[in-house]
Amino acid sequence: MNMITFMLTLSTTLAIILTTLNFWLAQMNPESEKLSPYECGFDPLGSARLPFSIRFFLVAILFLLFDLEIALLLPLPWATQLQSPIHTLTWTAIILSLLTLGLIYEWTQGGLEWAE
């Protein structure tokens, strides 16, 4: 038996066993409180459609920007093996400096402050 067949058989068997245990051991007796739309214990006081603060979106966009920066910089160790690593490192330094300047600008303008 080769390794791929063994792993497929093992994972299928384990999934079937765990699914069977879940259906066998789970308690399936829902109560009226459990079936009600609000499980927190009280009725909602206001509208659920309140707008988010613009600062929430600003922090979310900054997070995505710096997360994208990391994704762009991940291939950098392999890019240093190219014929001209100085070219790659120059572009990396330009990207990092632009993002750092943008972060400093947002910080000095108070864009990262939650309370004023």
C-alpha positions, -999 to +999 in steps of 0.1 A: +000+000+000+016+033-010+016+064+012-011+083-007-036+055-005-028+051+032-033+088+039-066+090+020-079+059+038-068+072+072-083+107+067-116+093+053-119+068+082-111+095+107-137+119+092-164+092+092-156+083+128-157+119+140-189+127+121-206+096+136-195+106+171-208+141+166-243+129+156-243+103+183-231+124+212-247+158+204-278+168+223-307+176+199-334+190+221-338+227+212-357+249+236-379+279+229-352+302+243-326+286+221-347+290+190-355+327+197-336+352+175-320+370+205-301+346+228-285+374+249-314+376+273-330+409+265-347+425+235-327+449+214-328+485+225-320+503+193-316+498+157-291+472+144-284+494+114-262+520+131-233+533+109-197+524+117-173+551+125-151+562+097-121+556+119-129+519+119-127+518+081-094+538+082-078+513+105-091+484+084-077+500+052-044+506+069-043+470+081-050+457+046-023+480+032+004+467+055-008+432+050-005+436+013+030+451+019+040+419+036+026+398+008+046+419-017+078+415+003+076+377+008+094+368-025+122+392-016+147+366-003+144+347-036+146+379-056+180+386-042+193+356-062+185+374-095+212+388-118+206+424-105+196+422-068+204+459-063+174+468-086+151+446-065+164+460-032+160+496-046+123+490-054+118+474-020+133+504-003+111+527-023+079+508-013+089+506+023+098+543+025+064+553+008+045+532+033+064+545+062+059+581+051+022+574+048+020+559+082+039+588+097+015+612+080-016+594+093+000+593+128+008+630+129-027+640+115-043+620+143-060+595+120-050+565+143-066+581+174-098+564+185-109+591+209-104+629+204 
